[in-house]
Amino acid sequence: MRINLLSKGLLALMFISVISLVSSCTGEEGAEPAIIDIPRDGLVAFYPFNGNANDESNVGEAANLDEVGGSPQLTTDRFGNANSAYSFDGVNDYLRVQDLEKLNFQNGFTFAVWAKSDNLSGVVLDTHAGWVQYINNYVAGYVNTSPTFTSYVDETKHGDWKFICFSFDASTKKTNLYVNSSLVKTETVPQENALYPVRLNDRIDIGTDSFNGLIDDVVIYNKALTSSAIEQIYIQNITK
């Protein structure tokens, strides 16, 4: 009887071992998640905020956000990773990189960012070409050569992470505003504004005009991206 029980025990152990081996080979258990990269065509700056404010696009001269106003602090991101997003106090905090040759938005742009606003006010991302901001309870994008805002009523509560993307195509004068990868507003820029021409060497400001909250995963392109490319940015996890 003892021999039979021992034999059954050994057989059970062998069976469990085989199942575990098959599972590990097929990726059913304990598999690493697939890495999804951001689109690279037109990319000029990428700020995953992995412990610093460096540009990790590997495109041209690095556009590191090395000018600091106030004291923006590294903090926990939307995945719970420490030192992987920046917190802005809504008073005088900001991050900036001054004029760089690669920051040329004459043909258009796409600005994408994850933001968590505590008061739904302030500028999330700003350049001479255009910017993304909260105005009262609106999410808005603005092209500096036009007097028109592309805005959308933000029904999300304060303190929720949100993916915001704003694009402008200079050839068609069309703007698109995306929230959490959904296209929520499209506008056609009515006219050029000669008082604010697009500069060849632009700059980037993050978290200005009393923005109070968190910002992460800022991605900047020198062209208007397609909706499928913007969806790819939304689901990317290469930095996390």
N, C-alpha and C positions, 0 to 999 in steps of 0.2 A: 504493500500500500504506500509506504514511504517512497518507494522508487517511482511509482506512478505519479505521485504528487510532485516529486522533483522533476520528472520528465515534463509534466504539464507546465510547471513553472518556467523551465528552460525554454520550452516552445513559445510560451507567452512573451517572454523577454525578447526572444529572437523576432517575434512578430512585431512587437513595438519598435524594435530597432530598425526593422526594414521600413515600417511606415514612416518613421522619423526621417530616415535617409531619403525616401521618395519625396516627402514634403519639402525638405530642404533643397532638393534638386529642382523641383517644379516651381518653387517660389511661393507655395501656398502658405507658408508660415515663416515668419521672421525675415521676409525678403526686404531688401532696401527699396525705398520708393524710387520711382523713375525720376530722373532729373530733367526738368523742363527749362530750357534756356529762354532768354528774352530774344526778340528779333534783333539782328545785328545791322541790317541795311539802314543807313541813315543815322545810326546811333552816334551821339557825340559826348554824352556824359551819363554816368550810372552811379548812383549813391545807395548802396545797400546798407550803409551805416553799420558795418560789422566792427564795432569797436573804435571807429574813427569816422571822419567826414571826407574820406578820400574818394576820388573818381576812379572807379574800377572798370571803366569801359574799355581800357587798353586801346583807345583811339587817339592818335596825335598826342599833343602835350596834355598831361593830366590836369584836369580842372578841379583840383582839390579845393574844398571849401575852407580855406585857411584864414579867412578874415572873420573874426568872431565878434559879435556885439552882445553885450550883456554876458550871460553865462548859460547858454543852452546845455542841457545835461543828457548824457547817454542814459538810456533807460530800457525797460523791457518792451519787446515788440509784441505784435499781435499773436505770435506763437508761444509766447512765454520765455523767449530767449533773452538773457540779460545782455546789456550793452549793445543792443541791436536796433535801436531807434533813438531819435532825439526828442527831448521835451523842451517846449518853449513857454516862457512864463506869462506872455501877454503884455509885457511891459516894454522891455528893450532888447530881448533876445533875437538874434538872427545869425545865419551862416551865409557867407558870400565868397564868390570868386570874381575877381575883376576881369576886365576885357581880355578875351582870348580869341585868337584867329579862328579856331575851329567852331566857335559859337557864332555861326553865320546862318540866320534864319530868313534870308531873302526869298527862298522858294517855299517857305512855310515851316511848320513845326508840329511836333506832338510832345506834350508834357503829360507825364503820368506819375501819380504819387498815391501812396496810402496815407491817409490823415485821420486823426482822431481829435476832433475839436471839442473843447469844453464850453465854448460860448457861441459857436457858429458865426464867428467874425474873424477878420484878419486875412492877410495874404499868405497862402501856402507856398507858392512858387512865383517868382517875378523875374522877368527879363525886360530888356528894352523893346523886344518884339511883341510881348504879350505876357499875360499872367493868369493864374488861377487863384480864386479867393472865395471866402465866405462873406456874404453881405446879409446881415440879419439872419433870416432863415433860408437864404438862397445859396446854392453853389453856382459860381459864375466863372466864365472864361472871358478874356478880353484881348482883342487884337489892337495893338497900339496905333496902327494906321487907320483905325476906324472908331467912330463914336459909339459903336453898338456893343452892348454886353450880350453874351450868350448865357442865359441864366436858367436855373431850374429850382423849383421849390424843394427844399430838403425836408422831408418828413421824418427823417431818422432822428432819434433822440440824441441829446448831447452825450458825448463820451463814447460813441460807437465808431469803430474803425470803418472807413469807407475808401474804396478805390475810386479816384477821380482822374479822368483823362480828358484833355482838351487839345484839339487839333485844328490847324488852319492850313488850307491849300491856297497859296498865293496865285496860282493860275486860274482857279475857279472862284476865288474870293469866298470860299465856303468854310464855315466852322462847324465842328461837331463836338458836342459835350457828352461824355459817357460817365455814368455812375454805376459802380460795380459791374462794369463791362457792358451795360445796357445803354444804347444810344437814347438819350433823353431829350436832346434839343439840337436842332440844326438851324443855322442862320446863314444868310448871304451878306457879306460885308458891303454896305451901300456905296462907300467912296473911300478914296485915299485921303489921308490927313497929312498934308505937307509939313505940318509943325512937328510931327514925330516920325521921321523917316526911319526905316529899318537900318540898323547899324551893321557894318561888316563884322566888327569885333564886339560881340555882346558880352553881358555879364549875367550871373545867376545869383539871386537872393532866395533864401529859404527861411520861412517863418517870420516875415516882417509885418508891419502895420498891426501890432498888437495881437498876433495870432497866439492863442492860448490852447496848447494841446500837444499832441505827438505827431511826428512825421517820420515816414520810413519809405524805403525802396523808391527813390526818385529816379525816373528814367526820362532822358531828353533826346529828341531826334530833330534833325534839320529838314524834315519832310512830314507831310500828313500821312499817317499810317492807315492801312485798311482796317476794317472792323475785325477781321480774323487775326491780324497782327496784334491788335489791342487786346483781344481775348487771350492771346498767348502771353502777353505781359501780365494780365490779370491772374493767370493760373501758374505763373512761373514760380519755381521753388529752388532754383539753383543756388540762391544765396542763403537758404535756410536749411 
